[in-house]
């Protein structure tokens, strides 16, 4: 059972993504402060938080459940990045960078879920 989330590559990638999201969403329109800005920030924080919370659970089965919650939040972030681009809040360069970060984290998280699942 993994207990120290801070040493996990998947958690570190989620923190890196969160920092990027916080930086770019700070440039979203003021009218989105309680809308998309708030929602995308809460979702990206949820990715890292669910990984960390899962580490505190007593079984690998519970840990996997929280990793799946993290994946769900990551998909939410992916959707919101797309919406931000469609609304003109993100330029192509930032959109591509964020999308690549999401994809890299999704792959790492999927692999980690399978690893923990096999541990039993």
N, C-alpha and C positions, 0 to 999 in steps of 0.2 A: 504494500500500500504506500503510495506517495503521500508524504506529509508536508513537504516544503515546496509550495507552489512557485516560490521565487526562483527556483533553480530550473524550472521547466521552460524549454524553448517556446512551447506553445503559449505559455503565459506571457513571456517576454514579447513575442510577436503581437499579442493582443494589446499590450501596453503601448507598443510602438504605433499600432493602428489608432489607438485612442488618442495619442498625442497628435497625430496627423489630423484626425477628425476635429479635435478641439481647435487646432490652428485654422483650418479652412472654414469651419462653420462659424468662426468669429467674424467672417466677412459676409455671412448671409445677411439679407435685409433685416433691419430692426423689426419689421412687422412679423418676422419668423421667430423672434426671441422665444415665444411660448409655443411655437409650432414645430416646424422641422428642425430648427436648431436644437431645441430642448430634446426632441424625440431621438434624433440621431446620436446625441451625446449620451442620453440614458441607455440607448441600445448598445453602444460601443463599450460603455462602462460595464454593462451587464455581461459582456463576453468574458472579460478578465475576472469579474467578480464571481461568475459561476464556476470558472476553472478553480479559483481559489477556494470557494466554498466546498466544492467537490472534494478537494484535498482534505478537508476537515471531517469528512464523513467516515463512518466506521467500516464500510464495506466497499469493495470495488464495484459492485452492482450499483450502489448509490452514487459512487463517483462517476460512473458512466452516464447515469441519469443527468447529473449536473453538466457533464460535458455535452450532452445532447441539448440541454438548455442553452449552453454557450453557442452551439452551432445554430440554434434557432435565432438567437440574438444577432449572430453574424449575418445570417440571411436577411434579417431586418435591416441591418446596416447597409448591406448590398443594395437592397431595394431603395433605401433612402438616398444613397449616393446617386443612383440612377435618376431618381426623381429630382434631386438637386441639379443635376446636369440638364435635365429636360426643362427645368424652370429657369435655366440660365444663371444659377448660383455658382456653378463650377465650370471652369474652363476645361477644355479637352485634356490639357496636360495634368491638371489635378485629378480629373476623373480617371484617367488612365493609371496614374500612380496609386490612387486609392483602390481602384479595381484590382490591380496587380497585388496589392497588399492583402486585400480580402481573399483573393484566390490562393495566395501562398499560405495564409493562415487556415483557410478551409482545408487545404490538402494536409497540412501539419496536424490539424485538429482531427480530421478523419483517421489518419494513421494512428494518432494517440488513442483515440476511442477504441480502435481495434486492438491495440497493444494492451490497454487496461482490461478490455473485455476478455482477452485470452488469459490474463493473469487469474481470472476467476473472481 
